[in-house]
């Protein structure tokens, strides 16, 4: 029976799980602050955006961003070892500020409610 889910979506979920494991193994990275929030993979499986969020100060965010970008080749190599693909996708890390935006909106709504 064929799967109802596109192959790129299934592989993106796999990349999500594997990347989270790889991130925990990176030296110079305090992983308690980093969460992989999502993965977008093109249908041709060649390009992948890995979204992450950081719990911490701006200094923590800058450090984590720097360490992730320094280790991008290593992460791609480790992914290639675990994925059963002919070619590992090119990856990029993208900061996900969704939680920060949601928090700001919640604060604004709370202030409006307090004023009324």
DRENDOPA-978450 format. One record per residue: residue in three letters; y, z, x of N, C-alpha, C, O in turn; residue number from 0. Coordinates in steps of 0.001 Angstrom, whole numbers, padded with zeros to 6 digits. Layout:
BEGIN
<atom type="ALA" n_y="Y" n_z="Z" n_x="X" ca_y="Y" ca_z="Z" ca_x="X" c_y="Y" c_z="Z" c_x="X" o_y="Y" o_z="Z" o_x="X" seq="NUM"/>
...
end
This chain:
BEGIN
<atom type="UNK" n_y="-001185" n_z="000000" n_x="000847" ca_y="000000" ca_z="000000" ca_x="000000" c_y="001248" c_z="000000" c_x="000893" o_y="001377" o_z="000872" o_x="001752" seq="0"/>
<atom type="UNK" n_y="002161" n_z="-000948" n_x="000712" ca_y="003343" ca_z="-001014" ca_x="001563" c_y="004297" c_z="000151" c_x="001299" o_y="004414" o_z="000650" o_x="000180" seq="1"/>
<atom type="UNK" n_y="004962" n_z="000555" n_x="002355" ca_y="005938" ca_z="001634" ca_x="002243" c_y="007179" c_z="001135" c_x="001511" o_y="007580" o_z="-000018" o_x="001670" seq="2"/>
<atom type="UNK" n_y="007774" n_z="001996" n_x="000722" ca_y="008972" ca_z="001629" ca_x="-000020" c_y="010225" c_z="001764" c_x="000833" o_y="011299" o_z="001294" o_x="000455" seq="3"/>
<atom type="UNK" n_y="010082" n_z="002399" n_x="001968" ca_y="011216" ca_z="002667" ca_x="002836" c_y="011290" c_z="001610" c_x="003940" o_y="010272" o_z="001241" o_x="004526" seq="4"/>
<atom type="UNK" n_y="012499" n_z="001131" n_x="004217" ca_y="012675" ca_z="000139" ca_x="005273" c_y="012227" c_z="000705" c_x="006618" o_y="012339" o_z="001904" o_x="006869" seq="5"/>
<atom type="UNK" n_y="011730" n_z="-000157" n_x="007457" ca_y="011260" ca_z="000267" ca_x="008772" c_y="012382" c_z="000915" c_x="009578" o_y="012160" o_z="001918" o_x="010256" seq="6"/>
<atom type="UNK" n_y="013580" n_z="000351" n_x="009508" ca_y="014697" ca_z="000905" ca_x="010283" c_y="015029" c_z="002331" c_x="009846" o_y="015426" o_z="003153" o_x="010673" seq="7"/>
<atom type="UNK" n_y="014872" n_z="002631" n_x="008569" ca_y="015138" ca_z="003985" ca_x="008069" c_y="014074" c_z="004949" c_x="008584" o_y="014397" o_z="006060" o_x="009004" seq="8"/>
<atom type="UNK" n_y="012817" n_z="004535" n_x="008554" ca_y="011732" ca_z="005390" ca_x="009059" c_y="011900" c_z="005661" c_x="010551" o_y="011704" o_z="006788" o_x="011006" seq="9"/>
<atom type="UNK" n_y="012261" n_z="004638" n_x="011307" ca_y="012441" ca_z="004822" ca_x="012741" c_y="013678" c_z="005665" c_x="013022" o_y="013681" o_z="006454" o_x="013967" seq="10"/>
<atom type="UNK" n_y="014726" n_z="005512" n_x="012222" ca_y="015925" ca_z="006345" ca_x="012386" c_y="015584" c_z="007818" c_x="012189" o_y="016080" o_z="008672" o_x="012924" seq="11"/>
<atom type="UNK" n_y="014744" n_z="008122" n_x="011207" ca_y="014320" ca_z="009510" ca_x="010994" c_y="013526" c_z="010028" c_x="012183" o_y="013673" o_z="011184" o_x="012580" seq="12"/>
<atom type="UNK" n_y="012695" n_z="009180" n_x="012742" ca_y="011927" ca_z="009552" ca_x="013926" c_y="012862" c_z="009788" c_x="015117" o_y="012693" o_z="010756" o_x="015858" seq="13"/>
<atom type="UNK" n_y="013836" n_z="008912" n_x="015295" ca_y="014817" ca_z="009073" ca_x="016372" c_y="015585" c_z="010371" c_x="016193" o_y="015871" o_z="011064" o_x="017169" seq="14"/>
<atom type="UNK" n_y="015922" n_z="010705" n_x="014949" ca_y="016616" ca_z="011955" ca_x="014654" c_y="015826" c_z="013151" c_x="015186" o_y="016363" o_z="013997" o_x="015902" seq="15"/>
<atom type="UNK" n_y="014546" n_z="013206" n_x="014823" ca_y="013690" ca_z="014322" ca_x="015252" c_y="013534" c_z="014363" c_x="016770" o_y="013674" o_z="015418" o_x="017388" seq="16"/>
<atom type="UNK" n_y="013245" n_z="013220" n_x="017356" ca_y="013008" ca_z="013170" ca_x="018799" c_y="014278" c_z="013515" c_x="019571" o_y="014223" o_z="014247" o_x="020559" seq="17"/>
<atom type="UNK" n_y="015416" n_z="012995" n_x="019130" ca_y="016676" ca_z="013274" ca_x="019816" c_y="017000" c_z="014761" c_x="019771" o_y="017483" o_z="015317" o_x="020758" seq="18"/>
<atom type="UNK" n_y="016744" n_z="015410" n_x="018646" ca_y="016985" ca_z="016849" ca_x="018551" c_y="016153" c_z="017594" c_x="019590" o_y="016633" o_z="018545" o_x="020205" seq="19"/>
<atom type="UNK" n_y="014911" n_z="017165" n_x="019786" ca_y="014054" ca_z="017782" ca_x="020802" c_y="014585" c_z="017510" c_x="022207" o_y="014624" o_z="018409" o_x="023047" seq="20"/>
<atom type="UNK" n_y="014988" n_z="016280" n_x="022454" ca_y="015497" ca_z="015910" ca_x="023778" c_y="016767" c_z="016680" c_x="024104" o_y="016956" o_z="017125" o_x="025236" seq="21"/>
<atom type="UNK" n_y="017639" n_z="016836" n_x="023112" ca_y="018907" ca_z="017545" ca_x="023315" c_y="018638" c_z="018976" c_x="023791" o_y="019357" o_z="019494" o_x="024646" seq="22"/>
<atom type="UNK" n_y="017603" n_z="019609" n_x="023237" ca_y="017265" ca_z="020974" ca_x="023651" c_y="016836" c_z="021047" c_x="025111" o_y="016921" o_z="022104" o_x="025735" seq="23"/>
<atom type="UNK" n_y="016376" n_z="019921" n_x="025654" ca_y="015878" ca_z="019902" ca_x="027027" c_y="016956" c_z="019571" c_x="028061" o_y="016710" o_z="019697" o_x="029261" seq="24"/>
<atom type="UNK" n_y="018137" n_z="019153" n_x="027624" ca_y="019201" ca_z="018754" ca_x="028552" c_y="019804" c_z="019989" c_x="029213" o_y="020189" o_z="020950" o_x="028547" seq="25"/>
<atom type="UNK" n_y="019872" n_z="019935" n_x="030517" ca_y="020514" ca_z="021022" ca_x="031267" c_y="022024" c_z="020936" c_x="031077" o_y="022545" o_z="019890" o_x="030690" seq="26"/>
<atom type="UNK" n_y="022711" n_z="022012" n_x="031342" ca_y="024171" ca_z="022087" ca_x="031231" c_y="024654" c_z="021930" c_x="029794" o_y="025819" o_z="021609" o_x="029560" seq="27"/>
<atom type="UNK" n_y="023774" n_z="022152" n_x="028845" ca_y="024159" ca_z="021989" ca_x="027442" c_y="023680" c_z="023198" c_x="026661" o_y="022479" o_z="023452" o_x="026569" seq="28"/>
<atom type="UNK" n_y="024619" n_z="023941" n_x="026099" ca_y="024268" ca_z="025098" ca_x="025292" c_y="023906" c_z="024577" c_x="023904" o_y="024779" o_z="024359" o_x="023064" seq="29"/>
<atom type="UNK" n_y="022608" n_z="024380" n_x="023675" ca_y="022165" ca_z="023668" ca_x="022482" c_y="022296" c_z="024466" c_x="021197" o_y="022133" o_z="023904" o_x="020114" seq="30"/>
<atom type="UNK" n_y="022584" n_z="025751" n_x="021281" ca_y="022753" ca_z="026500" ca_x="020033" c_y="024002" c_z="026045" c_x="019280" o_y="024173" o_z="026351" o_x="018100" seq="31"/>
<atom type="UNK" n_y="024877" n_z="025308" n_x="019978" ca_y="026102" ca_z="024817" ca_x="019368" c_y="025985" c_z="023391" c_x="018849" o_y="026885" o_z="022930" o_x="018146" seq="32"/>
<atom type="UNK" n_y="024909" n_z="022675" n_x="019170" ca_y="024791" ca_z="021247" ca_x="018861" c_y="023769" c_z="021012" c_x="017762" o_y="022673" o_z="021572" o_x="017790" seq="33"/>
<atom type="UNK" n_y="024133" n_z="020184" n_x="016796" ca_y="023221" ca_z="019784" ca_x="015728" c_y="023289" c_z="018271" c_x="015574" o_y="024372" o_z="017694" o_x="015479" seq="34"/>
<atom type="UNK" n_y="022128" n_z="017641" n_x="015551" ca_y="022083" ca_z="016208" ca_x="015253" c_y="022148" c_z="016097" c_x="013730" o_y="021258" o_z="016573" o_x="013026" seq="35"/>
<atom type="UNK" n_y="023211" n_z="015461" n_x="013231" ca_y="023430" ca_z="015412" ca_x="011790" c_y="022936" c_z="014129" c_x="011138" o_y="022719" o_z="014089" o_x="009927" seq="36"/>
<atom type="UNK" n_y="022758" n_z="013091" n_x="011929" ca_y="022274" ca_z="011851" ca_x="011343" c_y="022104" c_z="010763" c_x="012383" o_y="022587" o_z="010864" o_x="013511" seq="37"/>
<atom type="UNK" n_y="021407" n_z="009728" n_x="011973" ca_y="021166" ca_z="008580" ca_x="012848" c_y="021311" c_z="007316" c_x="012008" o_y="020737" o_z="007212" o_x="010925" seq="38"/>
<atom type="UNK" n_y="022074" n_z="006372" n_x="012509" ca_y="022175" ca_z="005059" ca_x="011860" c_y="021647" c_z="004026" c_x="012835" o_y="022138" o_z="003889" o_x="013955" seq="39"/>
<atom type="UNK" n_y="020638" n_z="003305" n_x="012385" ca_y="019976" ca_z="002303" ca_x="013195" c_y="020128" c_z="000958" c_x="012513" o_y="019923" o_z="000840" o_x="011305" seq="40"/>
<atom type="UNK" n_y="020487" n_z="-000053" n_x="013283" ca_y="020611" ca_z="-001386" ca_x="012695" c_y="019238" c_z="-001899" c_x="012287" o_y="018216" o_z="-001456" o_x="012812" seq="41"/>
<atom type="UNK" n_y="019226" n_z="-002833" n_x="011349" ca_y="017959" ca_z="-003379" ca_x="010851" c_y="017140" c_z="-004071" c_x="011939" o_y="015913" o_z="-004127" o_x="011856" seq="42"/>
<atom type="UNK" n_y="017820" n_z="-004598" n_x="012962" ca_y="017089" ca_z="-005243" ca_x="014056" c_y="016589" c_z="-004245" c_x="015104" o_y="015968" o_z="-004640" o_x="016092" seq="43"/>
<atom type="UNK" n_y="016858" n_z="-002955" n_x="014891" ca_y="016397" ca_z="-001846" ca_x="015735" c_y="016977" c_z="-001874" c_x="017148" o_y="016403" o_z="-001274" o_x="018058" seq="44"/>
<atom type="UNK" n_y="018089" n_z="-002550" n_x="017344" ca_y="018648" ca_z="-002678" ca_x="018687" c_y="019810" c_z="-001736" c_x="018972" o_y="020070" o_z="-001425" o_x="020134" seq="45"/>
<atom type="UNK" n_y="020509" n_z="-001279" n_x="017949" ca_y="021664" ca_z="-000401" ca_x="018144" c_y="021542" c_z="000835" c_x="017274" o_y="021189" o_z="000759" o_x="016097" seq="46"/>
<atom type="UNK" n_y="021838" n_z="001966" n_x="017874" ca_y="021653" ca_z="003231" ca_x="017180" c_y="022842" c_z="004152" c_x="017445" o_y="023229" o_z="004373" o_x="018592" seq="47"/>
<atom type="UNK" n_y="023410" n_z="004683" n_x="016370" ca_y="024464" ca_z="005690" ca_x="016476" c_y="023845" c_z="007032" c_x="016108" o_y="023250" o_z="007185" o_x="015041" seq="48"/>
<atom type="UNK" n_y="023991" n_z="007991" n_x="016999" ca_y="023458" ca_z="009334" ca_x="016774" c_y="024643" c_z="010249" c_x="016525" o_y="025479" o_z="010455" o_x="017406" seq="49"/>
<atom type="UNK" n_y="024710" n_z="010796" n_x="015315" ca_y="025817" ca_z="011660" ca_x="014921" c_y="025461" c_z="013109" c_x="015215" o_y="024346" o_z="013557" o_x="014946" seq="50"/>
<atom type="UNK" n_y="026424" n_z="013833" n_x="015770" ca_y="026195" ca_z="015238" ca_x="016095" c_y="027414" c_z="016065" c_x="015705" o_y="028534" o_z="015559" o_x="015619" seq="51"/>
<atom type="UNK" n_y="027167" n_z="017334" n_x="015474" ca_y="028270" ca_z="018252" ca_x="015221" c_y="028158" c_z="019407" c_x="016202" o_y="027096" o_z="019669" o_x="016767" seq="52"/>
<atom type="UNK" n_y="029277" n_z="020088" n_x="016390" ca_y="029347" ca_z="021176" ca_x="017355" c_y="029959" c_z="022376" c_x="016677" o_y="031002" o_z="022282" o_x="016031" seq="53"/>
<atom type="UNK" n_y="029296" n_z="023509" n_x="016831" ca_y="029854" ca_z="024761" ca_x="016349" c_y="030441" c_z="025467" c_x="017558" o_y="029707" o_z="025930" o_x="018431" seq="54"/>
<atom type="UNK" n_y="031754" n_z="025550" n_x="017610" ca_y="032399" ca_z="026190" ca_x="018751" c_y="033855" c_z="025794" c_x="018852" o_y="034436" o_z="025218" o_x="017932" seq="55"/>
<atom type="UNK" n_y="034422" n_z="026116" n_x="019989" ca_y="035836" ca_z="025840" ca_x="020238" c_y="036028" c_z="024385" c_x="020658" o_y="035063" o_z="023653" o_x="020876" seq="56"/>
<atom type="UNK" n_y="037295" n_z="023984" n_x="020765" ca_y="037580" ca_z="022624" ca_x="021239" c_y="037039" c_z="022419" c_x="022650" o_y="036587" o_z="021330" o_x="023002" seq="57"/>
<atom type="UNK" n_y="037091" n_z="023480" n_x="023453" ca_y="036566" ca_z="023401" ca_x="024823" c_y="035057" c_z="023135" c_x="024791" o_y="034549" o_z="022319" o_x="025560" seq="58"/>
<atom type="UNK" n_y="034341" n_z="023835" n_x="023891" ca_y="032896" ca_z="023602" ca_x="023743" c_y="032622" c_z="022163" c_x="023322" o_y="031710" o_z="021522" o_x="023844" seq="59"/>
<atom type="UNK" n_y="033411" n_z="021658" n_x="022381" ca_y="033218" ca_z="020290" ca_x="021888" c_y="033419" c_z="019268" c_x="022992" o_y="032647" o_z="018317" o_x="023116" seq="60"/>
<atom type="UNK" n_y="034464" n_z="019466" n_x="023800" ca_y="034728" ca_z="018532" ca_x="024897" c_y="033601" c_z="018563" c_x="025921" o_y="033175" o_z="017521" o_x="026418" seq="61"/>
<atom type="UNK" n_y="033117" n_z="019775" n_x="026235" ca_y="032039" ca_z="019901" ca_x="027222" c_y="030770" c_z="019219" c_x="026709" o_y="030125" o_z="018468" o_x="027440" seq="62"/>
<atom type="UNK" n_y="030421" n_z="019482" n_x="025464" ca_y="029207" ca_z="018901" ca_x="024891" c_y="029329" c_z="017384" c_x="024822" o_y="028373" o_z="016671" o_x="025128" seq="63"/>
<atom type="UNK" n_y="030488" n_z="016886" n_x="024427" ca_y="030708" ca_z="015443" ca_x="024379" c_y="030522" c_z="014829" c_x="025764" o_y="029876" o_z="013791" o_x="025909" seq="64"/>
<atom type="UNK" n_y="031086" n_z="015469" n_x="026768" ca_y="030963" ca_z="014974" ca_x="028143" c_y="029504" c_z="014978" c_x="028604" o_y="029032" o_z="013997" o_x="029178" seq="65"/>
<atom type="UNK" n_y="028793" n_z="016078" n_x="028354" ca_y="027401" ca_z="016182" ca_x="028799" c_y="026522" c_z="015157" c_x="028075" o_y="025649" o_z="014549" o_x="028695" seq="66"/>
<atom type="UNK" n_y="026742" n_z="014960" n_x="026777" ca_y="025957" ca_z="013963" ca_x="026041" c_y="026190" c_z="012565" c_x="026608" o_y="025243" o_z="011803" o_x="026804" seq="67"/>
<atom type="UNK" n_y="027445" n_z="012233" n_x="026868" ca_y="027751" ca_z="010900" ca_x="027392" c_y="027216" c_z="010718" c_x="028812" o_y="026812" o_z="009615" o_x="029182" seq="68"/>
<atom type="UNK" n_y="027210" n_z="011785" n_x="029608" ca_y="026644" ca_z="011711" ca_x="030961" c_y="025139" c_z="011488" c_x="030921" o_y="024578" o_z="010880" o_x="031833" seq="69"/>
<atom type="UNK" n_y="024482" n_z="011975" n_x="029873" ca_y="023027" ca_z="011921" ca_x="029780" c_y="022508" c_z="010818" c_x="028857" o_y="021328" o_z="010814" o_x="028507" seq="70"/>
<atom type="UNK" n_y="023360" n_z="009902" n_x="028467" ca_y="022967" ca_z="008898" ca_x="027477" c_y="021812" c_z="008015" c_x="027977" o_y="020926" o_z="007664" o_x="027197" seq="71"/>
<atom type="UNK" n_y="021816" n_z="007658" n_x="029254" ca_y="020727" ca_z="006827" ca_x="029786" c_y="019415" c_z="007600" c_x="029798" o_y="018358" o_z="007046" o_x="029497" seq="72"/>
<atom type="UNK" n_y="019486" n_z="008872" n_x="030144" ca_y="018288" ca_z="009709" ca_x="030167" c_y="017730" c_z="009896" c_x="028750" o_y="016517" o_z="009843" o_x="028547" seq="73"/>
<atom type="UNK" n_y="018611" n_z="010112" n_x="027781" ca_y="018169" ca_z="010271" ca_x="026393" c_y="017507" c_z="008986" c_x="025915" o_y="016458" o_z="009033" o_x="025273" seq="74"/>
<atom type="UNK" n_y="018101" n_z="007850" n_x="026218" ca_y="017518" ca_z="006561" ca_x="025811" c_y="016150" c_z="006359" c_x="026468" o_y="015211" o_z="005893" o_x="025821" seq="75"/>
<atom type="UNK" n_y="016040" n_z="006706" n_x="027742" ca_y="014766" ca_z="006562" ca_x="028440" c_y="013699" c_z="007449" c_x="027795" o_y="012577" o_z="007004" o_x="027553" seq="76"/>
<atom type="UNK" n_y="014053" n_z="008696" n_x="027521" ca_y="013090" ca_z="009614" ca_x="026899" c_y="012693" c_z="009137" c_x="025505" o_y="011538" o_z="009267" o_x="025100" seq="77"/>
<atom type="UNK" n_y="013658" n_z="008587" n_x="024779" ca_y="013345" ca_z="008010" ca_x="023463" c_y="012353" c_z="006863" c_x="023607" o_y="011405" o_z="006747" o_x="022831" seq="78"/>
<atom type="UNK" n_y="012580" n_z="006023" n_x="024601" ca_y="011706" ca_z="004857" ca_x="024789" c_y="010273" c_z="005282" c_x="025087" o_y="009328" o_z="004592" o_x="024704" seq="79"/>
<atom type="UNK" n_y="010107" n_z="006412" n_x="025767" ca_y="008755" ca_z="006896" ca_x="026065" c_y="008026" c_z="007373" c_x="024806" o_y="006802" o_z="007283" o_x="024719" seq="80"/>
<atom type="UNK" n_y="008785" n_z="007877" n_x="023836" ca_y="008174" ca_z="008450" ca_x="022631" c_y="008101" c_z="007487" c_x="021455" o_y="007321" o_z="007700" o_x="020526" seq="81"/>
<atom type="UNK" n_y="008904" n_z="006432" n_x="021486" ca_y="008896" ca_z="005466" ca_x="020393" c_y="007932" c_z="004335" c_x="020718" o_y="007818" o_z="003911" o_x="021868" seq="82"/>
<atom type="UNK" n_y="007256" n_z="003863" n_x="019715" ca_y="006339" ca_z="002742" ca_x="019902" c_y="007062" c_z="001450" c_x="019519" o_y="006728" o_z="000796" o_x="018531" seq="83"/>
<atom type="UNK" n_y="008061" n_z="001105" n_x="020333" ca_y="008852" ca_z="-000097" ca_x="020083" c_y="008823" c_z="-000986" c_x="021314" o_y="008651" o_z="-000513" o_x="022437" seq="84"/>
<atom type="UNK" n_y="008988" n_z="-002249" n_x="021088" ca_y="009026" ca_z="-003203" ca_x="022196" c_y="010221" c_z="-002928" c_x="023087" o_y="010136" o_z="-003045" o_x="024310" seq="85"/>
<atom type="UNK" n_y="011338" n_z="-002560" n_x="022469" ca_y="012576" ca_z="-002323" ca_x="023212" c_y="013290" c_z="-001123" c_x="022610" o_y="013461" o_z="-001044" o_x="021394" seq="86"/>
<atom type="UNK" n_y="013702" n_z="-000199" n_x="023451" ca_y="014425" ca_z="000981" ca_x="022960" c_y="015831" c_z="000568" c_x="022532" o_y="016469" o_z="-000242" o_x="023204" seq="87"/>
<atom type="UNK" n_y="016313" n_z="001112" n_x="021430" ca_y="017659" ca_z="000742" ca_x="020984" c_y="018733" c_z="001284" c_x="021930" o_y="018548" o_z="002317" o_x="022573" seq="88"/>
<atom type="UNK" n_y="019830" n_z="000584" n_x="021999" ca_y="021002" ca_z="001080" ca_x="022705" c_y="021573" c_z="002202" c_x="021855" o_y="021747" o_z="002042" o_x="020646" seq="89"/>
<atom type="UNK" n_y="021865" n_z="003338" n_x="022480" ca_y="022341" ca_z="004472" ca_x="021690" c_y="023776" c_z="004832" c_x="022052" o_y="024250" o_z="004567" o_x="023156" seq="90"/>
<atom type="UNK" n_y="024441" n_z="005440" n_x="021094" ca_y="025760" ca_z="006011" ca_x="021328" c_y="025843" c_z="007298" c_x="020517" o_y="025297" o_z="007392" o_x="019418" seq="91"/>
<atom type="UNK" n_y="026529" n_z="008276" n_x="021074" ca_y="026733" ca_z="009536" ca_x="020381" c_y="028094" c_z="009510" c_x="019707" o_y="029093" o_z="009130" o_x="020318" seq="92"/>
<atom type="UNK" n_y="028125" n_z="009916" n_x="018442" ca_y="029350" ca_z="009918" ca_x="017658" c_y="029541" c_z="011315" c_x="017084" o_y="028654" o_z="011859" o_x="016427" seq="93"/>
<atom type="UNK" n_y="030718" n_z="011887" n_x="017346" ca_y="031005" ca_z="013225" ca_x="016825" c_y="031174" c_z="013166" c_x="015310" o_y="031901" o_z="012317" o_x="014795" seq="94"/>
<atom type="UNK" n_y="030505" n_z="014062" n_x="014604" ca_y="030546" ca_z="014123" ca_x="013140" c_y="031398" c_z="015318" c_x="012722" o_y="030987" o_z="016468" o_x="012878" seq="95"/>
<atom type="UNK" n_y="032578" n_z="015041" n_x="012195" ca_y="033480" ca_z="016126" ca_x="011803" c_y="033441" c_z="016406" c_x="010304" o_y="034396" o_z="016962" o_x="009761" seq="96"/>
<atom type="UNK" n_y="032377" n_z="016041" n_x="009639" ca_y="032252" ca_z="016232" ca_x="008195" c_y="032385" c_z="017696" c_x="007808" o_y="033076" o_z="018020" o_x="006842" seq="97"/>
<atom type="UNK" n_y="031735" n_z="018581" n_x="008547" ca_y="031787" ca_z="020010" ca_x="008197" c_y="033195" c_z="020564" c_x="008364" o_y="033629" o_z="021404" o_x="007576" seq="98"/>
<atom type="UNK" n_y="033912" n_z="020098" n_x="009388" ca_y="035295" ca_z="020544" ca_x="009579" c_y="036169" c_z="020070" c_x="008420" o_y="036980" o_z="020835" o_x="007898" seq="99"/>
<atom type="UNK" n_y="036006" n_z="018816" n_x="008021" ca_y="036788" ca_z="018281" ca_x="006899" c_y="036478" c_z="019033" c_x="005615" o_y="037385" o_z="019349" o_x="004845" seq="100"/>
<atom type="UNK" n_y="035202" n_z="019322" n_x="005379" ca_y="034816" ca_z="020058" ca_x="004175" c_y="035432" c_z="021460" c_x="004187" o_y="035895" o_z="021945" o_x="003155" seq="101"/>
<atom type="UNK" n_y="035437" n_z="022093" n_x="005328" ca_y="036022" ca_z="023423" ca_x="005449" c_y="037524" c_z="023387" c_x="005160" o_y="038044" o_z="024252" o_x="004456" seq="102"/>
<atom type="UNK" n_y="038220" n_z="022383" n_x="005708" ca_y="039653" ca_z="022237" ca_x="005455" c_y="039936" c_z="022019" c_x="003968" o_y="040860" o_z="022616" o_x="003414" seq="103"/>
<atom type="UNK" n_y="039147" n_z="021172" n_x="003333" ca_y="039336" ca_z="020908" ca_x="001902" c_y="039093" c_z="022174" c_x="001094" o_y="039842" o_z="022477" o_x="000165" seq="104"/>
<atom type="UNK" n_y="038046" n_z="022913" n_x="001448" ca_y="037744" ca_z="024160" ca_x="000751" c_y="038911" c_z="025141" c_x="000888" o_y="039295" o_z="025792" o_x="-000083" seq="105"/>
<atom type="UNK" n_y="039474" n_z="025246" n_x="002096" ca_y="040620" ca_z="026138" ca_x="002315" c_y="041829" c_z="025707" c_x="001484" o_y="042517" o_z="026545" o_x="000902" seq="106"/>
<atom type="UNK" n_y="042082" n_z="024402" n_x="001432" ca_y="043205" ca_z="023907" ca_x="000632" c_y="043002" c_z="024201" c_x="-000852" o_y="043939" o_z="024619" o_x="-001533" seq="107"/>
<atom type="UNK" n_y="041804" n_z="023991" n_x="-001353" ca_y="041520" ca_z="024279" ca_x="-002764" c_y="041664" c_z="025775" c_x="-003064" o_y="042146" o_z="026165" o_x="-004128" seq="108"/>
<atom type="UNK" n_y="041238" n_z="026596" n_x="-002111" ca_y="041364" ca_z="028048" ca_x="-002295" c_y="042816" c_z="028459" c_x="-002345" o_y="043195" o_z="029286" o_x="-003175" seq="109"/>
<atom type="UNK" n_y="043655" n_z="027887" n_x="-001455" ca_y="045087" ca_z="028187" ca_x="-001455" c_y="045757" c_z="027756" c_x="-002764" o_y="046591" o_z="028479" o_x="-003309" seq="110"/>
<atom type="UNK" n_y="045388" n_z="026577" n_x="-003258" ca_y="045947" ca_z="026085" ca_x="-004524" c_y="045571" c_z="027036" c_x="-005648" o_y="046401" o_z="027367" o_x="-006495" seq="111"/>
<atom type="UNK" n_y="044327" n_z="027469" n_x="-005654" ca_y="043873" ca_z="028387" ca_x="-006691" c_y="044613" c_z="029714" c_x="-006614" o_y="044958" o_z="030290" o_x="-007646" seq="112"/>
<atom type="UNK" n_y="044861" n_z="030208" n_x="-005401" ca_y="045591" ca_z="031468" ca_x="-005228" c_y="047034" c_z="031341" c_x="-005692" o_y="047587" o_z="032295" o_x="-006239" seq="113"/>
<atom type="UNK" n_y="047657" n_z="030185" n_x="-005487" ca_y="049033" ca_z="029966" ca_x="-005904" c_y="049162" c_z="029902" c_x="-007425" o_y="050205" o_z="030259" o_x="-007974" seq="114"/>
<atom type="UNK" n_y="048126" n_z="029457" n_x="-008095" ca_y="048158" ca_z="029345" ca_x="-009557" c_y="047740" c_z="030630" c_x="-010131" o_y="047690" o_z="030773" o_x="-011352" seq="115"/>
end
